[in-house]
Amino acid sequence: MESIITALITGGVTLLGVLIANGKSQAVTETKLDELTREVREHNNFARRMPVVEEQIKVIQHRMEALETLSRYHNS
């Protein structure tokens, strides 16, 4: 009878330890997932803005070419 009680207590303590460890592990996983979600959102925002920036660069390049052409025309 004593060995059964000891086994039950040991099992209960072990179960409690596993539950606590799982809770901490779950918290770490959720923190990592939150961080990854933030990074993905940041990346997506950057990816949405890049085509706009690329188009602005094209416009700037065309304006520079036009100014260079005008400058060559006036200096000739």
Contacts in CASP RR format, 6 or more apart in sequence:
PFRMAT RR
TARGET T0000
AUTHOR 0000-0000-0000
METHOD contacts of the structure
MODEL  1
MESIITALITGGVTLLGVLIANGKSQAVTETKLDELTREVREHNNFARRM
PVVEEQIKVIQHRMEALETLSRYHNS
END
